[in-house]
Amino acid sequence: MFAVYVSNAESGDISVLHLDPAQRTLKPVQTVDVGGEVMPLALSPKRDRLYAARRSEPREAPSFAIDARTGELSKLGAGPLPHSMAYISTDSTGRYLFSASYGGNLVAVNAIDDNGVVQATLQVLPTGPNAHAILPAPCNHFVLSTSLGGKVVNQFRFDSATGQLTPNAPPSMTPHEGASPRHFVFSRDSRFVYLLNELDATIDVLAYDAFAGTLSAVQNIGTLPSGFSGEPWAADLHLTPDGRFLYSSERRSNTLAGFRVDAANGTLSLVGHTPTEAQPRGFNITPDGQFLIASGQRSQRLRLYAIDSESGNLAPIGDAPAGRGANWVESIMLGA
């Protein structure tokens, strides 16, 4: 059994659902009020805490305990955020919360206490325009963040003893001309970073130097379906846990694009496109790699897909209600 968490910006709450892999069903079990425009979510490294970012006043990061048996949430507390944050993540120790502000053009670091509750802001760093995502490298010694308006990926060194970020050398890199960096993920072996560009709906494959914490360009590939002629508005991307397939979402064509990953050189080849919910702001892949759950920001519903382990094709197998403005999706395995 899996627990699935969906933030609903307009409802101001988080939906908790159960995904039964045997029955292949997705059913609501709890709705948790957050009291404002809740959007990004992040899990603790141990998957026993869920963090959210409220983008309306008061701007805070509520911290929730996850019941290991049911997946239901109970609020533990909240810590202040310096601005409206578009993205949050934790370092690998679970002692720090990273956040990126699109409107504030900044990234920040907050402490997390021993009970898993977000505490005071330790550091705020200005970035180029429209900071959009921030993630630590798997080694926890480096951090990357995106600047959509600045068309760069920022490269930081990270001191896990103090929680301090410092610019790396070089401090940033440009993935391709006209890039609009949004979300990104590290490959399973940490050799590559996959970066989604919002405004041209392409993915950059970037080689990652784990010793230097820096990136270099490998490939740029489009994600739009054939025949699409509108203005791209790409949203999210995720790898399967085994690293063999990568998926991205695009909000104006209402599609998910799937790619096969070349294990040797990290490059991508298109598997295909799958229609999904209206304005798919976020999606998630279950820890076993068998299911994908996509949210429809305009449809207020979730679509459940089975992932074919050989081809990477997505097969729709069900749906479920979500709140208004459904966007971020996370999932954990219960009883693991």
PASEFI-296466 format. One record per residue (C-alpha): residue in three letters; x negated, y, z. Coordinates in steps of 0.001 Angstrom, whole numbers, plus 500000, padded with zeros to 6 digits. Last residue first. Layout:
N
ALAXYZ
...
//
This chain:
336
ALA491746499801504802
GLY495209499713506415
LEU496577502205503945
MET494708503038500759
ILE494456506781500150
SER495883509238497623
GLU495615512933496746
VAL497742515134494446
TRP497747518945494017
ASN500556520628492057
ALA504273520415492768
GLY505845523868492338
ARG509112522914493993
GLY508936519632495889
ALA508435516126494544
PRO510838513485493274
ALA509667510081492050
ASP508689508374488809
GLY508088504949487381
ILE506064502587485208
PRO504475504797482556
ALA501657502873480810
LEU498255504596480538
ASN495561503202478242
GLY492084502688479717
SER491472499816477282
GLU490272497017479566
SER491528498050483025
ASP494897499198481706
ILE495918502009484049
ALA499496501803485377
TYR501256505140485409
LEU503460506941487945
ARG505111510269487087
LEU505832512782489831
ARG508666515298489797
GLN509309518993490375
SER509648519409486590
ARG507826522750486500
GLN504694521834488466
GLY504906518263487198
SER502637515990489209
ALA500695513027487826
ILE500027509744489686
LEU497525507332488114
PHE497357503654489090
GLN494926500722488960
GLY491661502407489988
ASP491617500714493405
PRO491267504084495164
THR494388505454493404
ILE493894508001490622
ASN495166511542491130
PHE497006514260489253
GLY497331518035489211
ARG498899520959487344
PRO500879518802484904
GLN503122521514483376
ALA506195519418482540
GLU505645515742483403
THR503654513435481108
PRO503012512547477483
THR499938510306476985
HIS496929511041474799
GLY494276508609473566
VAL491080506678474277
LEU488694509442473229
SER484957508845473502
LEU482839510349476273
THR479086510540476855
GLY477420509424480090
ASN474281508095478386
ALA474156504452479451
ALA477576503941481048
ASP479413505367478036
VAL482649506702479527
ARG485985505955477807
PHE488309508936477623
GLY491979509573478414
ALA493968512748477760
LEU497089513489479824
THR499772515588478194
ASN502243518382478861
SER501129520235475690
ARG501074523503477640
ARG499703522152480943
GLU496767520008479874
SER495597517135482098
SER492305515224482081
TYR491340511558482398
LEU487972509794482633
PHE487418506048482297
ARG484590503646483206
GLY483436505245486459
ASP484472502284488640
PRO486516504656490819
THR488426505973487769
LEU487326509490486952
HIS489457512593487463
LEU490334515810485628
ASP492630518799486209
ALA494225521840484579
ALA493765522689480914
TRP495708525669479571
PRO495246525778475810
GLU497053528450473731
GLY499342526737471258
SER498625524823468065
PHE498705521176469124
GLY498724518954466046
SER496416516288467407
PRO496346516201471199
LEU493981518528473066
THR491040517171475078
GLY488050518424473084
ILE484482517231473604
ASN481246518976474622
GLN478149516836475139
VAL474791516760476949
ALA474218520149478613
SER471833520525481571
LEU472525520724485304
THR470535521388488476
GLY470285519906491978
ALA466505519545491688
PHE466160515925492814
ALA469614514810491640
ASP469092516233488154
TYR472637516155486719
ALA473238515736482993
LEU476337517665481944
VAL479254516325479898
ASP481396519331479064
ILE485122518771478670
THR487250520949476407
ALA490625522581477012
ASP489586525906475403
LEU490878528081478251
GLU490574525731481223
ASN487167524142480708
LEU486866520740482412
LEU483430519700483664
TYR482122516135483915
VAL478903515927485933
PHE476309513265485223
ARG473639511115486850
SER475448510847490199
ASP475950507046489738
ARG479755507323490041
SER479840510419487859
PHE480364513753489583
VAL483631515619489030
PHE484597519042487699
HIS487436521570487779
ARG487566524992486062
PRO484709526238483868
SER485764528632481089
ALA483030528149478479
GLY482784530579475549
GLU479319529390474558
HIS478597526102476283
PRO477775524805479790
THR476228528077481060
MET473961527458484070
SER473650529044487509
PRO471268529890490376
PRO468136528712488539
ALA466637527981490969
ASN469218527280493695
PRO471212529957495454
THR471536529417499224
LEU474436527756501061
GLN474450527484504846
GLY476230524861506963
THR473470524993509581
ALA472310521367509790
SER473903520460506447
ASP471626522901504618
PHE472973523230501078
ARG471136524358497934
PHE473372526019495409
GLN474035525849491652
ASN476791528004490120
VAL478498526716486972
VAL478974529496484451
LYS481528531209482204
GLY481705534258484550
GLY485505534315484274
LEU485781530622485115
SER483135530667487816
THR482583527079488954
SER480872525730492050
LEU478076523218492655
VAL476602522183496000
PHE473254520580496806
HIS471745518578499684
ASN474861516462500314
CYS473384513460498392
PRO476779512999496674
ALA476593516570495319
PRO478887518945497170
LEU481989520304495436
ILE483414523747494675
ALA486154524784492261
HIS487655527926490706
ALA485592531056491307
ASN487315533653489141
PRO484712536295488340
GLY481040535664489217
THR480285534675492768
PRO480175536409496155
LEU479136534280499155
VAL481073533903502418
GLN479553532014505346
LEU480499530484508680
THR484287530789508553
ALA485721529708511880
GLN487249526279512580
VAL488906523538510534
VAL490111520627512684
GLY488581517167512291
ASN488499516280515980
ASP484733516812516116
ASP485113520349514747
ILE485077521492511101
ALA483021524604510261
ASN483996526796507350
VAL481978527544504191
ALA483008530091501571
VAL482991530771497843
LEU483769534094496202
ASN485448535899493326
GLY488374536920495558
GLY491095536108493024
TYR489812532654492134
SER488638531848495667
ALA486519528758496274
SER486400526680499467
PHE483935524388501244
LEU484887522730504537
TYR482093521547506810
ARG481540518810509401
GLY482936515911507359
THR479427514496506890
SER479806514219503102
ASP480711517902502716
THR484390518745502509
SER486454520108499631
ILE488745523066498922
TYR490005524763495753
ALA492054527820494719
MET491521529735497974
SER493384532941498820
HIS490815534795500912
PRO488606534565504017
LEU490189531332505313
PRO491124530942508962
GLY491330527520510672
ALA494380525414511387
GLY495514522884513980
LEU496233519196514489
LYS499316518723512307
SER500721515215512063
LEU500839513392508732
GLU502269510034507689
GLY499988507474506058
THR502022504662507629
ARG499369502445509212
ALA496315504729509384
ASP498400507709510525
ILE496678510689508920
ALA495758513632511159
PHE496420517025509564
SER494327520206509347
PRO495846523493508158
ALA493411525738506238
GLU494538529326506675
ARG495538532421504785
PRO498260533996506923
GLU499468535029504457
SER499894533143501178
ARG497266530816499685
ARG497671528093502309
ALA494806525671501828
ALA495284522044502836
TYR493177519514504711
LEU493976515838505238
ARG492230513807507915
ASP491659510055508284
ARG490133509468504838
LYS486698508886506429
PRO485104511492504122
SER487917513951504950
LEU490568514441502297
ALA491173517673500394
LEU494278519563499275
PRO494686522703497166
MET498132524361496977
VAL500247525484499921
GLU502138528728499407
GLY503658529169502850
GLY505054527505505939
VAL503246524177505847
ASP506329521991506288
VAL505665518257506084
THR507974516049504006
GLN507893512317504760
VAL508589508880503230
PRO509067509492499495
LYS508942506372497251
LEU506615505344494398
THR507139501842493015
ARG504897499251491383
GLN506519496445493416
ALA503139494858494129
PRO501208498146494097
ASP503627499851496533
LEU502962503593496368
HIS504269505269499510
LEU504990509000499463
VAL504111512051501553
SER505286515417500206
ILE503503518532501483
ASP505344521795502070
GLY505693525434501078
SER508544524704498674
GLU506985527010496069
ALA503473525577496355
ASN504364521896496711
SER501334519876497797
VAL501470516155496989
TYR500093513362499181
VAL500180509685498185
ALA499837506843500699
PHE498859503522499201
MET500000500000500000
//
